[in-house]
């Protein structure tokens, strides 16, 4: 079930909000837990059993991972380590089998074919959101093992954390330490929460339906152009269009998730902070998909040693992290190259000590332009279906020609989409702060009020019309 569908907007969401408002406070986690499992089952079908199995295993093991209190009998620490290793191995094994087994067996098939042999290729349907709920489980057991938070004794509260429908499918990735204190409380749900969260949800819906979905046919037409017909104009139009589409699609989802969480009484972490205004790739990763960056920092980069053991180890750790970031997004060599590309850029920035933004205005603008260009190049790998396609598109981006657009792309570039693309491109000119989402949710300034009224009237109304007419598409991050 997608947030941008009539089923969710007209039926599911109103019923859940009404139940949370009307029923006693002690039932609210139960309402959210049941609603979340139903929400997931509608789209995931039989693979819901995998989610439930992972929930059961991590809940039971989590009860045994808590460090002993000073007054308690101290268990064998080796048992806790073995349990932690075992449950993380279980989580990663489930992720590998369902997400990467097909890719791995395809590589083995190709290798065996070189020597005249054969190897069967496994085809498994990818469960929706498996990358996200796997990381939630790992965050839960690690935070308990480290003693940063206590385990959830109440299984309903644990299900609420793992399966909460606003963030279950595509994040934000909520570390357990960020939400643990919110789970056991019997929240006094107020209409103020809905009043604060709904404009944020409306903003995300507008970004997704009005901008991202409108550009989707144009971007698809550009990237579907055969190599022999690809031109300089098509390549750049596709790269620029996807840069905008991906941002408004994914940040729109995050706004919707944060707004929904607020309406249910939860404060979910921010996930975007004007990433296209960054002056370095390092800053970009502090602003893009921030919950993923924080997760890898806390559970991979720092345990590997971070930057505490010299430059060589730091560079190694960065490359390892971004190889994993790349493959986390999908089982394709294009994602690996995209991750290596960003890891290499971060190494270069550290090696040359490229820090914060320059003091001079024109130097800042130049650095912003260069950073955005580097990001756009990376998105070509991210969007392409193969390395051959990505390199072909990048080759045409480097060599100007006079052939213009193909007939298919020209047909897809309607006046409406051109206006939306040009207007959306203005996002790269916006200042670093303030970020629109938090401003819309909490600020009572004249600017925030004006934006809120515009989103709640023009933007929301137009988005609803488009949804009612059936012109919406799945979120891009559903595939991850």
C-alpha positions as CSV (number, residue, x, y, z in Angstrom):
1,X,0.0,0.0,0.0
2,X,1.4,3.4,-1.0
3,X,0.8,6.7,0.8
4,X,-0.2,8.2,-2.5
5,X,-3.2,6.0,-3.2
6,X,-6.9,6.4,-2.7
7,X,-7.0,3.2,-0.5
8,X,-4.6,4.8,2.0
9,X,-5.8,8.4,1.9
10,X,-9.6,7.8,1.8
11,X,-9.9,4.7,4.0
12,X,-6.8,3.4,5.9
13,X,-5.4,6.7,7.3
14,X,-8.7,8.1,8.5
15,X,-9.7,4.8,10.3
16,X,-6.3,4.6,12.0
17,X,-6.3,8.2,13.2
18,X,-9.9,7.9,14.4
19,X,-9.0,4.7,16.4
20,X,-5.9,6.4,17.9
21,X,-8.0,9.4,18.9
22,X,-11.0,7.6,20.3
23,X,-9.7,4.5,22.0
24,X,-8.0,4.6,25.4
25,X,-4.3,5.7,25.4
26,X,-3.1,2.2,26.5
27,X,-4.4,0.7,23.3
28,X,-2.6,3.1,21.0
29,X,0.5,1.0,20.4
30,X,-1.7,-2.0,19.7
31,X,-3.7,-0.1,17.2
32,X,-0.6,1.1,15.4
33,X,1.0,-2.4,15.5
34,X,-2.0,-4.1,14.0
35,X,-2.6,-1.4,11.4
36,X,1.1,-1.5,10.4
37,X,1.0,-5.3,9.9
38,X,-2.1,-4.9,7.8
39,X,-0.6,-2.1,5.9
40,X,2.5,-4.2,5.1
41,X,0.5,-7.4,4.2
42,X,-1.6,-5.5,1.6
43,X,1.5,-4.9,-0.5
44,X,3.9,-7.7,0.6
45,X,1.5,-10.7,0.7
46,X,3.1,-13.9,1.9
47,X,6.5,-12.2,2.5
48,X,4.8,-10.7,5.6
49,X,5.8,-14.0,7.3
50,X,9.4,-13.1,6.9
51,X,8.9,-9.8,8.6
52,X,7.0,-11.5,11.5
53,X,9.7,-14.2,11.8
54,X,12.4,-11.6,12.1
55,X,10.4,-9.7,14.7
56,X,9.9,-12.8,16.8
57,X,13.6,-13.8,16.7
58,X,15.0,-10.3,17.4
59,X,12.4,-9.7,20.2
60,X,13.3,-13.0,22.0
61,X,17.1,-12.6,21.6
62,X,16.9,-8.9,22.6
63,X,15.6,-9.9,26.1
64,X,18.9,-11.8,26.7
65,X,21.3,-9.1,25.4
66,X,20.9,-6.5,28.1
67,X,24.1,-5.9,30.2
68,X,23.6,-6.8,33.9
69,X,22.8,-4.2,36.4
70,X,25.3,-3.8,39.3
71,X,22.9,-5.5,41.7
72,X,22.2,-8.4,39.4
73,X,23.9,-11.7,38.8
74,X,26.4,-11.3,36.0
75,X,25.8,-13.7,33.1
76,X,28.6,-15.0,30.9
77,X,29.5,-12.2,28.6
78,X,30.5,-14.7,26.0
79,X,26.9,-15.8,25.7
80,X,25.8,-12.3,25.1
81,X,28.4,-11.9,22.3
82,X,27.4,-15.2,20.7
83,X,23.7,-14.2,20.9
84,X,24.4,-10.8,19.3
85,X,26.6,-12.4,16.6
86,X,23.9,-15.0,16.0
87,X,21.0,-12.7,15.7
88,X,22.8,-10.2,13.4
89,X,23.9,-13.1,11.2
90,X,20.3,-14.2,11.1
91,X,19.1,-10.8,10.0
92,X,21.9,-10.4,7.4
93,X,21.3,-13.9,6.1
94,X,17.6,-13.2,5.5
95,X,18.6,-9.9,3.8
96,X,21.2,-11.7,1.6
97,X,18.9,-14.6,0.6
98,X,15.9,-12.5,-0.4
99,X,17.8,-9.5,-1.8
100,X,21.1,-10.8,-3.2
101,X,20.8,-14.5,-3.9
102,X,19.5,-13.8,-7.4
103,X,22.4,-11.5,-8.1
104,X,25.0,-13.8,-6.6
105,X,23.8,-16.9,-8.5
106,X,23.6,-14.8,-11.8
107,X,27.3,-14.0,-11.3
108,X,28.2,-17.6,-10.7
109,X,26.1,-18.6,-13.7
110,X,28.1,-16.2,-15.9
111,X,31.4,-17.4,-14.4
112,X,30.5,-21.1,-14.9
113,X,29.4,-20.3,-18.5
114,X,32.9,-19.1,-19.3
115,X,34.2,-22.6,-18.7
116,X,31.4,-24.4,-20.4
117,X,29.5,-25.2,-17.3
118,X,26.2,-24.1,-15.8
119,X,24.9,-22.8,-12.5
120,X,21.2,-22.4,-11.7
121,X,20.0,-18.8,-11.2
122,X,17.7,-18.2,-8.2
123,X,14.7,-16.0,-8.7
124,X,13.2,-14.7,-5.4
125,X,10.6,-11.9,-5.0
126,X,12.1,-9.0,-3.1
127,X,10.1,-8.3,0.1
128,X,9.1,-4.7,0.4
129,X,11.2,-2.7,2.8
130,X,13.5,-5.6,3.9
131,X,16.6,-3.3,3.8
132,X,14.9,-0.9,6.2
133,X,13.5,-3.3,8.7
134,X,16.7,-5.3,8.8
135,X,18.6,-2.2,9.8
136,X,16.0,-1.5,12.5
137,X,16.5,-4.9,14.0
138,X,20.2,-4.6,14.0
139,X,20.0,-1.2,15.6
140,X,17.7,-2.6,18.3
141,X,19.9,-5.5,19.3
142,X,23.2,-3.5,19.2
143,X,21.8,-0.7,21.3
144,X,20.6,-3.1,23.9
145,X,23.9,-5.0,23.9
146,X,25.8,-1.7,24.4
147,X,23.6,-0.8,27.3
148,X,22.3,2.4,25.6
149,X,18.7,1.4,25.9
150,X,16.8,-1.4,27.7
151,X,14.9,-4.0,25.7
152,X,11.2,-3.8,25.1
153,X,9.5,-6.3,27.4
154,X,6.1,-5.5,25.8
155,X,6.0,-7.3,22.4
156,X,3.4,-4.8,21.1
157,X,5.7,-1.9,21.7
158,X,8.5,-3.8,19.9
159,X,6.2,-4.4,16.9
160,X,5.3,-0.8,16.9
161,X,9.0,0.2,16.6
162,X,9.8,-2.3,13.8
163,X,6.6,-2.2,11.8
164,X,5.3,1.3,12.3
165,X,3.8,1.9,8.9
166,X,5.0,5.5,8.3
167,X,8.6,4.4,8.2
168,X,8.4,0.6,7.5
169,X,8.7,0.7,3.7
170,X,11.3,3.4,3.0
171,X,12.5,4.9,6.2
172,X,13.7,7.1,7.8
173,X,15.9,4.5,9.4
174,X,15.0,5.1,13.0
175,X,17.8,4.0,15.4
176,X,16.3,2.3,18.5
177,X,18.0,4.9,20.8
178,X,16.1,7.6,19.0
179,X,12.6,6.3,19.7
180,X,12.9,3.9,22.7
181,X,11.8,6.5,25.2
182,X,8.7,7.2,23.2
183,X,7.5,3.6,22.9
184,X,6.4,2.6,26.4
185,X,4.7,5.9,27.3
186,X,0.9,6.0,27.2
187,X,0.9,9.1,25.0
188,X,-1.8,11.7,25.5
189,X,-2.6,12.1,21.9
190,X,-3.8,15.5,20.9
191,X,-5.4,17.1,17.9
192,X,-2.4,19.4,18.0
193,X,-0.3,16.5,16.9
194,X,-2.5,16.0,13.8
195,X,-2.5,19.8,13.2
196,X,1.3,19.8,13.2
197,X,1.8,16.6,11.3
198,X,-0.7,17.0,8.5
199,X,0.9,20.0,6.8
200,X,4.1,18.0,6.7
201,X,2.4,15.1,5.2
202,X,0.7,17.3,2.7
203,X,4.0,18.8,1.7
204,X,5.4,15.4,1.1
205,X,2.4,14.3,-0.9
206,X,2.7,17.4,-3.1
207,X,6.4,16.9,-3.7
208,X,5.8,13.2,-4.6
209,X,2.7,13.5,-6.8
210,X,2.9,16.9,-8.4
211,X,6.7,17.0,-9.1
212,X,8.3,13.5,-8.9
213,X,5.5,11.6,-10.6
214,X,5.1,14.3,-13.3
215,X,8.8,13.9,-14.2
216,X,8.8,10.1,-14.1
217,X,7.6,9.5,-17.8
218,X,10.2,12.0,-19.0
219,X,13.1,10.5,-17.1
220,X,12.0,6.9,-18.1
221,X,11.9,8.0,-21.8
222,X,15.4,9.5,-21.6
223,X,17.0,6.4,-19.9
224,X,15.1,4.0,-22.2
225,X,16.6,5.7,-25.3
226,X,18.7,3.1,-27.2
227,X,22.5,3.7,-27.2
228,X,22.6,4.4,-30.9
229,X,19.9,7.1,-30.5
230,X,21.3,8.7,-27.4
231,X,22.3,12.4,-27.7
232,X,23.9,15.1,-25.6
233,X,20.5,16.7,-25.0
234,X,18.8,13.5,-24.0
235,X,21.6,12.4,-21.7
236,X,21.6,15.7,-19.8
237,X,17.9,16.0,-19.7
238,X,17.6,12.5,-18.2
239,X,20.4,13.1,-15.7
240,X,18.9,16.4,-14.6
241,X,15.4,15.1,-14.5
242,X,16.3,12.1,-12.4
243,X,18.3,14.3,-10.0
244,X,15.1,16.3,-9.4
245,X,12.8,13.3,-9.5
246,X,14.7,11.3,-7.0
247,X,15.0,14.1,-4.5
248,X,11.3,15.1,-4.6
249,X,10.2,11.4,-4.5
250,X,12.4,10.3,-1.6
251,X,12.3,13.6,0.4
252,X,8.6,13.7,-0.2
253,X,8.2,10.2,1.2
254,X,10.3,11.2,4.3
255,X,8.1,14.3,4.8
256,X,5.0,12.1,4.6
257,X,6.5,9.6,7.0
258,X,7.6,12.2,9.6
259,X,4.2,13.9,9.3
260,X,2.3,10.6,9.8
261,X,4.5,9.8,12.7
262,X,3.7,13.1,14.3
263,X,0.0,12.6,13.8
264,X,0.4,9.3,15.7
265,X,2.3,10.9,18.5
266,X,5.9,10.0,17.5
267,X,8.8,12.3,16.6
268,X,10.8,10.6,13.8
269,X,14.2,11.9,12.8
270,X,14.8,14.2,9.9
271,X,16.1,12.7,6.7
272,X,16.9,15.6,4.3
273,X,18.3,19.0,4.8
274,X,18.7,20.8,1.4
275,X,21.3,18.3,0.1
276,X,21.7,20.0,-3.3
277,X,23.0,23.2,-1.6
278,X,26.0,21.3,-0.3
279,X,29.5,22.7,-1.0
280,X,31.3,19.3,-0.6
281,X,30.4,15.6,-1.0
282,X,31.0,15.2,2.8
283,X,28.4,17.9,3.4
284,X,26.1,16.2,0.9
285,X,26.1,13.0,2.9
286,X,25.3,15.0,6.1
287,X,22.2,16.3,4.3
288,X,21.1,13.4,2.0
289,X,19.3,10.4,3.5
290,X,20.7,11.4,6.9
291,X,19.3,8.5,8.8
292,X,21.2,6.1,6.6
293,X,24.5,8.0,7.1
294,X,24.0,8.0,10.8
295,X,23.2,4.3,10.9
296,X,26.4,3.4,9.0
297,X,28.4,5.8,11.1
298,X,27.2,4.3,14.4
299,X,27.1,0.6,13.5
300,X,29.9,0.2,10.8
301,X,32.3,3.2,10.5
302,X,33.0,3.8,14.2
303,X,33.2,0.0,15.1
304,X,35.8,-0.3,12.2
305,X,37.9,2.4,13.9
306,X,36.5,5.5,12.3
307,X,39.2,8.1,11.9
308,X,41.1,7.1,15.0
309,X,43.9,5.1,13.5
310,X,45.6,7.2,10.9
311,X,44.7,8.3,7.4
312,X,45.2,4.9,5.7
313,X,42.7,3.2,8.0
314,X,40.3,6.1,7.7
315,X,40.3,5.9,3.9
316,X,39.8,2.1,4.1
317,X,36.9,2.5,6.5
318,X,35.3,5.1,4.2
319,X,35.6,2.8,1.1
320,X,34.2,-0.2,3.1
321,X,31.2,1.9,4.3
322,X,30.4,3.2,0.9
323,X,30.7,-0.2,-0.8
324,X,28.1,-1.4,1.7
325,X,26.0,1.8,1.1
326,X,26.0,1.0,-2.6
327,X,25.1,-2.6,-2.3
328,X,22.5,-1.8,0.4
329,X,20.6,0.1,-2.3
330,X,20.4,-2.8,-4.7
331,X,21.9,-6.0,-6.1
332,X,23.6,-4.5,-9.2
333,X,27.1,-3.5,-10.2
334,X,25.8,0.0,-10.9
335,X,25.1,0.5,-7.1
336,X,28.6,-0.8,-6.2
337,X,30.2,1.7,-8.6
338,X,28.0,4.5,-7.3
339,X,29.1,3.6,-3.7
340,X,32.8,3.4,-4.7
341,X,32.4,6.7,-6.6
342,X,31.2,8.5,-3.5
343,X,33.6,6.8,-1.2
344,X,36.5,7.9,-3.5
345,X,35.2,11.5,-3.5
346,X,35.2,11.5,0.3
347,X,38.7,10.1,0.4
348,X,39.9,12.9,-2.0
349,X,38.2,15.6,0.1
350,X,39.9,14.3,3.2
351,X,43.2,13.9,1.5
352,X,43.2,17.5,0.3
353,X,41.6,18.8,3.6
354,X,38.6,20.3,1.8
355,X,36.5,21.4,4.7
356,X,33.6,23.8,5.2
357,X,32.2,26.3,2.6
358,X,34.6,29.1,1.5
359,X,34.0,32.6,2.9
360,X,33.8,34.3,-0.5
361,X,30.3,34.2,-2.1
362,X,31.5,33.3,-5.6
363,X,33.8,30.6,-4.3
364,X,30.8,29.1,-2.4
365,X,28.7,29.2,-5.6
366,X,31.5,27.5,-7.6
367,X,31.8,24.8,-5.0
368,X,28.1,24.2,-4.9
369,X,28.0,23.9,-8.7
370,X,30.9,21.5,-8.7
371,X,29.4,19.4,-5.9
372,X,26.0,19.2,-7.7
373,X,27.7,18.2,-10.9
374,X,29.5,15.4,-9.1
375,X,26.3,14.2,-7.6
376,X,24.5,14.3,-10.9
377,X,27.2,12.1,-12.4
378,X,26.7,9.6,-9.6
379,X,23.0,9.5,-10.1
380,X,23.5,8.3,-13.7
381,X,25.1,5.1,-12.3
382,X,22.3,4.9,-9.7
383,X,19.5,5.1,-12.2
384,X,21.0,3.0,-15.0
385,X,20.2,-0.7,-15.4
386,X,23.8,-1.6,-16.3
387,X,27.3,-0.2,-16.3
388,X,27.3,-0.2,-20.1
389,X,24.2,2.1,-20.2
390,X,25.7,4.4,-17.5
391,X,29.0,4.8,-19.3
392,X,27.2,5.4,-22.6
393,X,25.1,8.2,-21.1
394,X,28.1,9.8,-19.4
395,X,30.0,9.6,-22.6
396,X,27.2,11.6,-24.4
397,X,27.1,14.1,-21.5
398,X,30.8,14.9,-22.2
399,X,30.5,15.3,-25.9
400,X,28.2,18.0,-27.2
401,X,26.3,17.4,-30.4
402,X,23.6,19.1,-32.5
403,X,21.1,16.2,-32.8
404,X,18.7,17.5,-30.1
405,X,16.1,15.2,-28.6
406,X,14.6,12.0,-30.0
407,X,11.0,11.9,-31.0
408,X,10.1,9.8,-28.0
409,X,11.8,12.1,-25.5
410,X,10.4,15.2,-27.3
411,X,6.9,13.8,-27.0
412,X,7.5,13.1,-23.3
413,X,8.7,16.6,-22.7
414,X,5.3,18.3,-22.5
415,X,5.0,22.0,-21.6
416,X,3.7,21.0,-18.2
417,X,6.7,18.8,-17.4
418,X,9.1,21.4,-18.7
419,X,7.6,24.0,-16.4
420,X,7.7,21.6,-13.4
421,X,11.3,20.7,-14.2
422,X,12.5,24.3,-14.5
423,X,10.6,25.3,-11.3
424,X,11.9,22.3,-9.4
425,X,15.4,23.0,-10.5
426,X,15.2,26.2,-8.4
427,X,15.8,23.9,-5.3
428,X,19.5,24.0,-6.1
429,X,19.5,27.8,-5.7
430,X,17.8,27.8,-2.3
431,X,19.9,28.8,0.8
432,X,21.2,26.1,3.1
433,X,18.7,26.9,5.8
434,X,16.0,26.9,6.9
435,X,14.8,23.4,5.8
436,X,11.2,23.5,4.6
437,X,9.8,20.4,6.4
438,X,10.7,21.4,10.0
439,X,9.8,25.0,9.2
440,X,6.4,24.0,8.1
441,X,5.8,21.7,11.0
442,X,6.8,23.9,13.9
443,X,7.4,27.5,12.9
444,X,4.7,30.1,13.4
445,X,6.5,32.8,11.4
446,X,4.7,34.7,8.5
447,X,6.8,32.8,5.9
448,X,6.0,29.4,7.4
449,X,2.3,30.3,7.6
450,X,2.3,31.4,4.0
451,X,4.0,28.1,2.9
452,X,1.6,26.1,5.0
453,X,-1.5,27.7,3.5
454,X,-0.1,27.3,0.0
455,X,0.7,23.6,0.6
456,X,-2.7,22.9,2.3
457,X,-4.7,24.6,-0.4
458,X,-3.1,24.6,-3.9
459,X,-0.6,21.8,-3.5
460,X,-2.7,19.3,-1.6
461,X,-5.8,20.0,-3.8
462,X,-3.8,19.5,-7.0
463,X,-2.1,16.3,-5.6
464,X,-5.5,14.9,-4.7
465,X,-6.9,15.5,-8.2
466,X,-3.9,13.7,-9.7
467,X,-4.3,10.8,-7.3
468,X,-8.0,10.5,-8.1
469,X,-7.2,10.4,-11.8
470,X,-4.8,7.6,-11.2
471,X,-1.6,9.5,-12.2
472,X,0.7,8.3,-9.4
473,X,3.5,5.8,-9.3
474,X,5.3,3.7,-6.6
475,X,8.0,5.5,-4.5
476,X,11.5,4.9,-6.0
477,X,12.9,3.7,-2.7
478,X,10.3,0.9,-2.5
479,X,12.7,-1.2,-4.6
480,X,15.4,-1.0,-1.9
